[in-house]
Every structure is written in structure tokens, then in C-alpha cells.
Amino acid sequence: MVKKVRIGQTDLHVNPIGLGTNAVGGHNLYPNLDEEVGKDLVRTAISKGINFLDTAFIYGPKRSEELIGEVLKETGSRSDIVIATKGAHKFVGNNVVIDNSPAYLKQSVEDSLKRLQTDYIDLYYIHFPDEDTPKDEAVGALKELKDQGKIKAIGVSNFSIDQLKEANKDGYVDVYQGEYNLFQRDAERDILPYAAENNISFVPYFPLAAGLLAGKYTKETTFDDLRKDMDLFKKENFEKNLEKVDALREIAEANHVEVAHLVLAWYLEQPAIDAIIPGAKRAAQVENNLKTLDVKLSPADIQKVDRIFR
């Protein structure tokens, strides 16, 4: 039985290994996704004791939420699952704009509730900050929805430290989601310390750096999806990054674990990180991510990993 952890100061208790679902119906992010395979990822997660699912309006758009809603209805497991979703993207003609206005956020929550076929959302994030809305007003709108029972916890994502402080002026922010992995550690400068001090749980996205930290790639690997445009995967960077991953491999092998599990376990040792949401494209990957829970890192291992990516 997996020991559940509490997310920050919320009443949400989760398996520390969740599931990021941008490959469940995220047709705008990955080419040629099979929706039945996506639904199977969610079914597998639920059957294996993962109860923290992370989605967003813009995955699809809309489709990821709809497919998750279908699976939860089919499995009758809604009450056991902690659903996190996000909003802020708004379609204006063919353009997407970011809108944090209270009216738009309230409408976005209502729309997500319908797509997810549920009457409450466990954790609702403002997905990206806009230019205009005072962030405490945006969060204030979510606080009203929390008071009405439509959401249980309030999150913000991709905010700068100043935006996060403004958003949390009244102490209403429960969770922060931002990019954080061994290659991208900027959050350690200010956001992670602020989160730890203010009892805000930090949920990292891209924890495996789009698969680079899973230890499966070689110099010959090529990419035809969103990775081909990422700096980490540009030829000169890619080879240097693989050398760091090879250094991780030595630590992983000494512990009889895979590189991905070592990396994910390292995040769970960081202050303010209670749970992580690695993505998956195949059911076997969902199961494999759970092996992270068996990894026990010594203080020396934690320091070694830190030094490789300092």
C-alpha cells in the first residue's frame, strides 16, 4: 500500500507519483495520438494506485479533460482521484490569448467541470500569467469558487516570483507548478525557497526534461515532435547533456535502479516538493514510474546528483 502524502497545506492526499496527461488527448502537442491509448494510460494509473492526475484546458485543447472525465465515469473512481487542471488560454478568432480576469477564470472552471463530468475540481491552476490582471484579484476569484466547493485548492503556474508573491498576498495560494528539473534549476533561486517558507507545495513539470533524464537516448537519437525545437536537444547541447546523464547512470547502477527513478526520487527529497507528475505515452511507462517509490537515496547520493548538475 502506497503511503500517501499531503499536498502542502491542502486537504489533498496523493500518491507522490502522479501522472501528467498532456499525451492523453493532447493532439496539439504530439502528432498521431491514439485516444484509446491515452484512456488506457489513465485506467492503468488508477488501477496501480496513482490518484493524482494533472491535465489542462489547452491539452487538446479540451480533449484531455474530456477523456479523463470519460475514464473516471467508466471506472466509478472519481471520489478516489485528485484531479488538477488549469486554465487561462482563451481563443480569440484563430489566436490564443492569456486571460486571468476573474470572469474568465470562473467561466473556465465551469467549462472544465463539464468536460471532466464532475461537480468539483481538486486543484485548479491559473496556467499562465496575463499582462493586465492583478494576481491577487485573479486568485481571489478562485477563492470564491473554493468557498462554493467548486474547487478544493488553488494553484498558479509559470508565475515569476513577484507574480507569485502578489498572487499569495492573502495567503490563498496552495500549489505552484513550474518548470524544474536537473537541467533547469532556476526555481531554486527564489521560488522553491518562497514556496517552502509559505507552505506552498511545488509541483515540477518536465521533471524528466522531455525524456532526456530517463537515460534512454544516445547521440544517434532523433526527434520529430516538440523536442526538436528545445535547446536541450540541439546538437552541441545534446551531447554534453548526455554526458551528465551517463554520470547519473553510475549512481543509478550502484543503487540497482533506473536513471529515471533516481532522478524522480531526487526531486522528492527537495524542500516544498511533495508530489511529481511525470508524463507517459504508454501504459508500461506509467507502471515503471511507480518504481521511484522503492528508491532510497543516501545523503551522499543526493549530493552527488546535485554536483553533476550544479
C-alpha positions in Angstrom: 0.0 0.0 0.0 1.4 3.4 -1.0 1.9 5.9 1.8 0.0 9.0 0.6 1.4 12.5 1.2 -0.4 15.7 1.8 0.0 18.4 -0.8 1.2 21.4 1.1 -1.4 22.8 3.5 -4.4 21.4 1.5 -6.7 18.6 2.4 -5.5 16.6 -0.7 -3.6 13.4 -0.1 -1.9 11.7 -3.0 0.5 9.0 -4.1 3.7 11.1 -4.5 3.9 9.8 -8.1 1.2 11.3 -10.2 0.5 11.3 -13.9 0.9 14.3 -16.3 -1.6 13.8 -19.0 -0.6 16.0 -21.9 -0.3 12.9 -24.0 -3.9 11.9 -23.2 -5.7 13.7 -26.0 -3.0 16.4 -26.3 -3.3 16.4 -30.1 -1.9 19.9 -30.4 1.3 18.8 -28.6 2.0 15.4 -30.0 1.3 14.1 -33.5 -0.7 10.9 -34.1 -2.0 10.3 -30.6 -4.4 7.4 -30.2 -7.2 8.4 -27.8 -7.8 4.8 -26.7 -4.1 4.5 -25.7 -4.5 7.8 -23.8 -7.5 6.5 -21.9 -5.6 3.3 -21.2 -2.9 5.4 -19.5 -5.4 6.8 -17.1 -7.0 3.4 -16.5 -3.6 1.9 -15.8 -2.7 4.7 -13.4 -5.9 4.3 -11.4 -5.6 0.5 -11.3 -2.0 0.8 -10.0 -2.8 3.3 -7.2 -1.9 6.6 -8.8 -4.6 9.0 -7.7 -3.1 12.4 -8.8 -3.9 13.3 -12.4 -2.7 16.6 -13.9 -4.4 18.0 -17.0 -5.3 21.4 -18.6 -7.8 23.0 -20.9 -5.1 23.6 -23.5 -4.1 19.9 -23.8 -6.1 19.0 -26.9 -7.4 21.7 -26.5 -10.2 20.4 -24.2 -9.7 16.8 -25.2 -7.5 15.7 -22.3 -10.1 16.8 -19.8 -12.9 15.1 -21.7 -11.1 11.7 -22.0 -10.2 11.8 -18.3 -13.8 12.5 -17.5 -14.9 9.6 -19.6 -12.5 7.2 -17.8 -13.5 8.4 -14.3 -17.1 7.9 -15.2 -16.5 4.4 -16.6 -14.3 3.3 -13.6 -16.5 5.0 -11.0 -13.4 6.2 -9.3 -14.0 10.0 -9.1 -14.0 10.1 -5.3 -10.6 8.4 -5.1 -8.9 10.7 -7.6 -7.3 14.1 -7.1 -7.7 16.0 -10.4 -5.6 19.0 -11.1 -6.5 21.1 -14.2 -5.5 24.5 -15.5 -7.0 27.4 -17.4 -6.0 30.9 -18.8 -5.8 30.3 -22.5 -8.6 31.9 -24.5 -9.3 31.5 -28.2 -10.0 34.8 -29.9 -10.6 34.0 -33.6 -7.5 32.0 -34.6 -5.3 33.5 -31.9 -4.8 32.3 -28.3 -4.5 34.9 -25.6 -3.9 34.6 -21.9 -6.7 35.9 -19.7 -6.6 35.9 -15.8 -9.6 38.1 -15.4 -11.9 36.8 -12.6 -14.9 36.5 -15.0 -12.8 34.3 -17.5 -11.3 32.1 -14.7 -14.8 31.5 -13.3 -16.1 30.5 -16.7 -13.1 28.3 -17.3 -13.7 26.4 -14.1 -17.4 25.8 -15.1 -16.3 24.6 -18.5 -13.7 22.2 -17.0 -16.3 20.8 -14.6 -18.5 19.9 -17.6 -15.6 18.3 -19.6 -14.4 16.3 -16.6 -18.0 15.3 -15.7 -17.6 16.2 -12.1 -19.0 18.8 -9.7 -15.7 19.8 -8.1 -12.1 20.1 -9.2 -9.5 19.2 -6.5 -6.8 21.6 -7.7 -7.3 24.4 -10.2 -4.3 26.4 -11.5 -4.0 29.6 -13.4 -1.9 28.2 -16.2 0.0 31.3 -17.2 0.0 34.9 -16.0 -1.5 37.6 -18.2 -0.2 41.1 -18.5 -3.1 43.0 -17.0 -4.9 41.3 -14.1 -3.6 41.9 -10.6 -2.7 38.5 -9.5 -4.4 38.7 -6.1 -7.6 39.5 -7.8 -7.2 36.5 -10.1 -6.6 34.3 -7.1 -9.5 36.0 -5.3 -11.9 34.7 -7.9 -10.6 31.2 -7.3 -11.0 31.7 -3.6 -14.7 32.4 -4.2 -15.0 29.2 -6.1 -13.2 27.3 -3.3 -15.7 28.8 -0.8 -18.5 27.5 -3.0 -17.0 24.0 -3.1 -16.3 24.0 -6.8 -12.6 23.7 -6.3 -10.7 22.4 -3.3 -7.2 24.0 -3.7 -5.8 27.0 -5.6 -2.7 26.8 -7.8 -0.7 29.1 -10.0 1.7 28.0 -12.8 4.5 29.7 -14.6 4.4 32.8 -12.5 7.5 34.8 -11.7 8.5 35.2 -8.1 7.0 38.7 -8.0 3.7 37.5 -9.5 3.6 34.6 -7.1 4.1 37.0 -4.1 1.3 39.2 -5.5 -1.0 36.2 -6.0 -0.3 35.0 -2.5 -0.9 38.4 -0.8 -3.8 37.0 1.1 -2.2 33.6 1.7 -4.6 31.8 -0.7 -2.1 30.0 -3.0 -1.8 26.3 -2.1 0.3 25.0 -5.0 2.8 26.3 -7.5 3.6 24.5 -10.7 6.7 25.4 -12.7 9.4 24.0 -14.8 12.1 22.3 -12.7 14.5 19.5 -13.5 18.2 18.8 -13.1 18.9 20.8 -16.2 16.6 23.7 -15.3 17.2 24.7 -11.7 16.3 28.4 -11.7 13.4 27.8 -9.3 16.0 27.0 -6.6 17.0 30.7 -6.5 13.7 32.2 -5.3 10.5 30.2 -6.0 11.4 27.0 -4.2 12.6 28.8 -1.0 9.5 31.1 -1.1 7.2 28.0 -1.5 8.9 26.2 1.4 8.6 29.2 3.7 4.9 29.7 2.8 3.8 26.1 2.9 3.1 26.2 -0.8 3.6 22.8 -2.5 5.8 23.0 -5.6 4.9 20.6 -8.4 7.6 20.4 -11.1 6.7 19.9 -14.7 9.1 18.5 -17.3 10.7 16.5 -14.4 12.5 14.2 -16.9 13.3 17.0 -19.3 11.2 15.6 -22.1 12.7 12.2 -21.6 16.4 13.3 -21.6 16.7 12.4 -17.9 15.2 9.0 -18.4 18.6 7.8 -19.6 17.2 6.1 -22.8 18.7 8.4 -25.5 22.0 8.1 -27.3 23.9 10.5 -29.6 22.1 8.9 -32.6 18.5 9.5 -31.3 16.5 12.0 -33.4 13.2 13.7 -32.6 10.2 14.8 -34.7 8.0 16.3 -32.0 8.2 19.3 -29.7 11.7 18.2 -28.6 13.3 19.1 -32.0 13.0 22.8 -31.1 14.2 22.6 -27.5 17.6 23.9 -26.6 18.4 20.8 -24.5 18.2 18.7 -27.7 20.2 21.0 -30.1 23.2 19.0 -31.2 26.0 20.7 -29.3 23.9 20.8 -26.1 22.5 17.3 -26.5 25.9 15.6 -26.5 27.1 17.5 -23.3 23.8 16.7 -21.6 24.1 13.0 -22.4 27.5 13.0 -20.6 25.8 14.3 -17.4 23.1 11.6 -17.8 25.9 9.0 -18.1 27.3 10.2 -14.8 23.8 9.7 -13.3 23.8 6.2 -14.7 26.8 5.2 -12.5 24.9 6.3 -9.3 21.7 4.6 -10.5 23.5 1.3 -11.2 25.2 1.4 -7.8 21.7 1.6 -6.3 20.2 -1.0 -8.7 17.7 1.4 -10.1 17.0 3.1 -13.4 18.2 6.6 -14.1 14.6 8.0 -14.3 13.8 6.6 -10.9 16.9 8.1 -9.4 16.1 11.5 -10.8 12.4 11.4 -9.7 13.4 10.2 -6.2 15.9 13.1 -6.0 13.1 15.7 -6.6 11.0 14.2 -3.8 13.9 14.9 -1.4 13.8 18.7 -2.2 12.0 21.1 0.2 8.5 22.0 -0.9 8.1 19.1 -3.4 5.5 16.7 -2.2 4.5 15.0 -5.4 5.6 14.8 -9.0 3.7 14.3 -12.3 5.9 12.5 -14.9 4.1 12.1 -18.2 3.8 8.8 -20.1 2.8 7.8 -23.6 2.4 4.0 -22.9 0.8 2.2 -20.0 4.1 0.4 -19.3 5.7 3.8 -18.6 3.0 4.6 -16.1 3.8 1.5 -14.1 7.5 2.0 -14.5 7.4 5.5 -12.9 6.0 3.9 -9.8 9.3 2.1 -9.1 10.5 5.5 -8.0 8.8 4.8 -4.7 11.2 1.9 -4.0 14.3 4.2 -4.3 16.1 5.1 -1.0 18.8 7.7 -1.6 21.6 8.3 0.8 22.7 11.9 1.7 25.9 11.2 -0.3 23.8 10.2 -3.4 21.7 13.3 -3.1 24.9 15.4 -3.0 26.5 13.6 -5.9 23.4 14.2 -8.2 23.4 17.8 -7.1 27.1 18.3 -8.0 26.8 16.8 -11.5 24.1 19.4 -12.4 25.3 22.3 -10.2 
